[in-house]
Amino acid sequence: MRKAFIPLIIMLAGCSGAESPPPESDPASKNKQQTEAQNSNENSEAKVKLDAPHISQLPELERGCEVTTLAMLLQHAGQDVGKMELSKEIDRVPFEKDGLRGHPGDGFVGNMKTMDKPGLGVYHGPVAELGEAYLPGKIQDLTGEEFNEVEKHVKDGRPVWVLVPSTFAVVPEKHWETWDTKKGKEKITYKWHSVLVTGFDNNNVYVNDPLGDKNDKLSKKEFIAGWEQFGKQAITYKL
């Protein structure tokens, strides 16, 4: 199920608040009903906008955007799990050891809690594996697919975890550097973030941002370009 991925980047300097309560019983049915009701009430421009839990990564996890977004995804799927629990369970690797930097494909690199200590983030692989512990056989790693595949799952009522630039647009070359890791050289930027895609229309993408709000509206063209620069990393679940 986990797809091979040659990463193109790394993550946001900081990924913050209160967690939303988990969904009630029979979440799949409830979520589908909520989605259909909300879509019918949206203006004619909106195509899809899901009602998914929103959780802030702050103040406990200044770099914990990936696990916070995973918590939103799992709660939408009916799992009673929060960001702090996931932060303890995600695979970890040192920021630097024996002259080599950690690789985010192996686990979360460095310190997740505070920006005062070195840290980076984690790629889709370890996140998908952690999701599998809560939804065995139901996690779908969409990494490498086109964005219309992300839209397909959102339209079917399931939000999608993604990695994107913290600017929600392409990151200029000057903000990249190359790390020496155990897996070889890795091109890295600190301008990275993880959000939950909850909707879309012709010109916009809607996301639950762990450093922002629920269903934040973003430029679709810029968002997709930045997401592609990050290697099209995406995770959802199946019923």
C-alpha positions in Angstrom: 0.0 0.0 0.0 2.8 2.4 0.8 4.2 3.9 -2.4 7.8 4.4 -3.3 8.7 8.1 -3.2 11.7 10.1 -4.2 11.2 13.2 -2.1 11.8 16.6 -3.6 11.8 18.6 -0.3 11.4 19.1 3.4 9.2 21.0 5.8 7.9 24.0 7.5 9.8 25.6 10.3 6.8 25.3 12.6 3.8 23.4 12.5 -0.1 25.1 17.4 -4.2 24.8 20.6 -7.3 23.0 21.5 -8.3 19.8 19.9 -11.7 19.2 18.4 -13.8 16.4 19.9 -13.8 13.1 17.9 -16.8 12.4 15.7 -19.8 10.5 17.1 -20.5 6.9 16.3 -21.1 5.8 12.7 -18.8 8.6 11.4 -18.9 7.5 7.7 -22.6 7.9 7.5 -22.7 11.1 9.5 -19.9 12.7 7.5 -21.5 11.8 4.2 -24.8 13.4 5.4 -23.0 16.5 6.6 -21.1 16.8 3.4 -24.2 16.5 1.2 -26.1 19.0 3.4 -23.4 21.5 3.3 -22.7 21.2 -0.4 -26.4 21.7 -1.1 -26.4 24.9 0.9 -23.1 26.4 -0.5 -23.2 29.0 -3.2 -23.1 27.9 -6.8 -19.3 28.3 -7.0 -18.5 25.8 -4.3 -18.3 22.2 -5.4 -17.2 20.4 -2.2 -16.6 21.5 1.3 -16.4 18.8 4.1 -17.2 19.3 7.8 -14.0 17.8 9.3 -12.6 18.2 12.8 -10.1 21.2 13.1 -7.2 20.9 15.6 -4.5 23.5 16.3 -1.0 22.3 16.7 -0.2 25.1 19.1 1.0 25.6 21.7 2.2 22.1 22.4 3.6 21.2 19.0 5.3 24.1 17.3 6.6 21.7 14.5 3.8 19.1 14.8 1.7 19.9 11.8 2.0 16.4 10.3 0.7 14.5 13.3 -1.9 17.2 14.0 -3.3 16.9 10.5 -3.2 13.1 10.8 -5.3 13.5 14.0 -7.9 15.5 12.1 -8.0 12.8 9.4 -8.3 9.9 11.9 -11.0 11.7 13.9 -13.0 12.2 10.7 -12.7 8.5 10.2 -14.1 7.9 13.7 -10.9 7.3 15.7 -10.7 8.8 19.1 -7.1 9.9 19.0 -5.4 13.3 19.5 -2.2 15.0 18.3 -0.3 14.4 21.5 -0.8 10.7 21.4 0.3 10.6 17.8 3.3 12.8 18.5 4.6 10.2 20.9 4.0 7.3 18.4 5.5 8.7 15.2 8.9 7.3 14.3 11.7 9.7 15.3 15.2 10.3 14.0 17.9 12.7 15.3 18.3 16.0 13.6 22.0 15.2 13.1 24.2 12.2 14.0 27.8 11.3 13.0 27.9 14.3 10.7 24.7 13.3 8.8 21.3 14.9 9.0 18.2 12.9 9.6 16.0 11.8 6.7 12.3 12.6 7.0 11.4 9.4 5.1 12.7 7.5 8.2 10.7 9.5 10.8 10.2 12.9 12.3 13.6 14.8 12.2 14.6 16.5 15.4 12.5 18.3 17.9 8.7 18.6 17.3 7.7 20.6 20.4 9.7 23.7 20.2 11.4 25.9 17.6 14.2 26.6 20.1 15.8 23.2 19.3 16.7 21.9 15.8 14.0 20.1 14.0 12.3 19.7 10.6 9.4 17.3 9.9 8.4 13.9 8.4 7.4 12.6 5.0 4.2 10.8 4.1 5.6 7.2 4.6 5.9 7.2 8.5 2.7 9.2 8.7 0.8 6.6 6.6 2.3 3.8 8.7 1.1 5.4 11.9 -2.3 5.9 10.4 -2.4 2.1 9.6 -2.1 1.4 13.3 -5.5 3.0 13.8 -7.1 2.0 10.5 -5.6 -1.3 9.5 -5.9 -1.9 5.8 -7.8 1.4 5.3 -5.1 4.0 4.9 -4.6 5.0 1.2 -1.2 6.6 0.3 -2.0 8.7 -2.7 1.6 10.1 -3.1 2.6 10.6 -6.7 -1.0 10.8 -8.0 -2.4 14.0 -9.7 -4.4 16.5 -7.7 -7.7 15.3 -9.4 -7.2 12.1 -7.4 -7.2 14.1 -4.2 -10.3 15.9 -5.3 -12.0 12.6 -6.1 -11.6 11.4 -2.5 -12.7 14.7 -1.1 -15.8 14.6 -3.3 -16.5 11.1 -2.0 -16.5 12.6 1.6 -13.0 11.8 2.8 -10.5 14.7 3.5 -6.9 14.3 2.5 -3.7 14.9 4.4 -1.0 16.7 2.3 2.4 18.3 2.6 2.7 21.7 1.0 4.9 24.8 1.3 4.1 27.0 4.3 3.5 29.8 1.8 0.9 27.6 -0.1 2.8 28.4 -3.3 6.0 27.4 -5.0 9.1 27.9 -2.8 11.9 29.9 -4.6 15.2 28.2 -5.1 17.0 30.5 -2.6 15.1 28.9 0.2 16.4 25.4 -0.5 19.5 23.6 0.8 21.0 20.2 0.3 21.5 17.8 3.3 23.8 14.8 3.5 21.8 12.0 5.0 22.2 8.2 5.4 20.1 7.9 2.3 22.2 10.3 0.3 21.8 13.9 -0.6 18.3 15.4 0.1 17.0 18.8 -1.1 15.4 20.6 1.8 13.4 23.7 2.6 12.1 24.8 6.0 9.1 26.4 4.3 6.9 23.4 4.6 3.6 22.6 6.2 0.9 19.9 6.5 -2.8 20.6 6.1 -6.0 18.7 5.6 -7.7 19.2 2.2 -11.4 19.6 3.0 -12.8 21.0 -0.2 -12.4 22.7 -3.6 -14.1 24.6 -6.3 -12.9 25.9 -9.7 -10.5 28.4 -8.3 -9.9 27.5 -4.7 -8.8 24.8 -2.3 -10.2 24.6 1.2 -8.1 23.3 4.1 -8.1 22.7 7.8 -4.9 24.4 8.8 -3.3 23.4 12.1 -1.7 26.9 12.2 -4.9 28.5 10.9 -8.6 27.9 10.7 -11.2 25.4 9.5 -11.9 25.4 5.8 -9.4 28.2 5.0 -9.7 29.3 1.4 -6.5 29.2 -0.8 -5.6 29.8 -4.4 -6.0 26.4 -6.1 -3.4 27.1 -8.8 -0.7 28.2 -6.4 -1.6 25.4 -3.9 -1.3 22.7 -6.4 2.0 24.0 -7.8 3.5 24.1 -4.3 2.1 20.6 -3.5 3.7 19.2 -6.6 7.0 20.8 -5.7 6.8 18.8 -2.4 6.4 15.5 -4.4 2.6 15.2 -4.4 2.5 13.7 -0.9 -1.1 12.8 0.1 -2.8 10.4 2.4 -6.5 9.5 3.1 -8.6 6.5 4.1 -11.1 4.2 2.6 -14.4 3.0 4.1 
